[in-house]
Amino acid sequence: MSRKRRPLGFVLFLLLLLVLLRIPPPPAQAARSPLVLAFYYAWFDDNSWKPGQMPDQPLVRYSSRDPQAIARQIQQARGAGIDAFVVSWLGAGNPTDDNFKTMLAQARGANFAAAVDFEVTSPFYHSREDVVKSLKYLLSTHTSQPGYLRVGGKPVIFFWREQKYSVDTWKAIRDAVDPNRQSLWIAEGVDVSYLRVFDGHHLYSIGWSPNPTAEMEKWGKRVRAFGQDKIWVATVMPGNDDTRTGRAGAYVRSRRNGDFYRETWRAALASHPDWIIITSWNEWVEYTSIEPSVSYGDLYLNITRENAARFKGALPAPAAVPVSSRPAAPTRTPIAGGIRAATTDVLRVRTGPSTVAPILGRLAEGAALTLLGRSADGNWWQIAYPDTKKRGWVAAEYVKLDVPANKLPIVGGIQASGVASASRRLTPTPAPDPIIEYNGPVDSAAPEP
């Protein structure tokens, strides 16, 4: 017996319902906004700068409790493209806690951010219960303050020497203090098994490696082997000399007048990091500081500024994709008055002419562009993206033009005083929520060029 045919309209309704209710496939790794961070130490006072205690000294000696000194350091860091300080913290009731409060207050007013590097081996922690108590205090106080570093709405916490406890112990600790995983925990060291509990991983030091490029590539792959949602934080450092500490395993890594710092930046970028962290802003005793110094002046800030701009403006080329598996490039309609150009690197496309503007997507190396306008300083091109009806911005440094673009109009965007540069964070008007957010949009299917 034949089945009764259903009306065409009913069939179309079912098809439409299936489309509307279709569960999308799991997305690929979200495109996180690139962050440049720096480890910061808040335990210096007037007695710290005695001759012979460290290989070099800051241009301006300071006390870590001085708000004016902190404000100066924040301005220097911002100018070098650093987004936040990660401050070593020993818990409540000691100077590092008081000084971190001052840091948060200064960060809020400067459109900067600060996060805690939770020192598990703090002399104020005598048991696992002390660690739990301190984390609860941190999460209920500082992390909710304006100026604390948050990514995707979640406060970021780095950890130092989490190896004091097992992975299972850390699971119990996190279940007690952050059961719903409302914060981001970044582990440290050479044991990536902690990624069973933590959200990301970094190596505090890379100066010990004879080949930083191979080392960071290896560790980046190990982190991502735990899942594409894990955060790989690559480390850069200017050198190392902790022989004055008297500790076992102390070593010297020559700065080579900035060349080793440049080498670690190249290595970090080649490992495709989510974030980059500098070891350090001001660890003077171990001689990893990039803060302006008597011996080097602003050299290391200048190197930081150049490489931070590269990290935020362009992406290292990804692994090659077989031609047969690449989607066909869509046909684009030429725009009257536009100028044809092509990318010279893999580029992030942003909503405005600034490295802090939200990311729209990315373009492959060699992608064809139509330039529509330029920023006042000439550092950014406005482009048609992803089609002729929408607009985006790309760093001019990584674009090759067929003809001069000086006739392109200067157009507005997320700017201050008509100028946007990689070395200056911008304060939009009206002011945003004072809690610093870095919420890169999900870029699981970035349009191809």
Secondary structure, 3 states (H helix, E strand, C coil): CCCCCCCHHHHHHHHHHHHHHCCCCCCCCCCCCCEEEEEECCCCCHHHHCCCCCCCCECCCCCCCCHHHHHHHHHHHHHCCCCEEEEEECCCCCHHHHHHHHHHHHHHHCCCEEEEEEECCCCCCCCHHHHHHHHHHHHHCHHHCCCECEECCEEEEEEECHHHCCHHHHHHHHHHHCCCCCCEEEEECCCHHHHHCCCEEECCCCCCCCCHHHHHHHHHHHHHCCCCCCEEEEEECCCEECHHHCCCCCCEECCHHHHHHHHHHHHHHHCCCCEEEECCCCCCCCCCCCCCECCCECHHHHHHHHHHHHHHHEECCCCCCCHHHCCCCCCCCCCCCCEEEEECCEEEEECCCCCCCCEEEEECCCCEEEEEEECCCCCEEEEECCCCCCEEEEEHHHEEECCCCCCCCECCCCCECCECCCCCCCCCCCCCCCCCECCCCCCCCCCCC
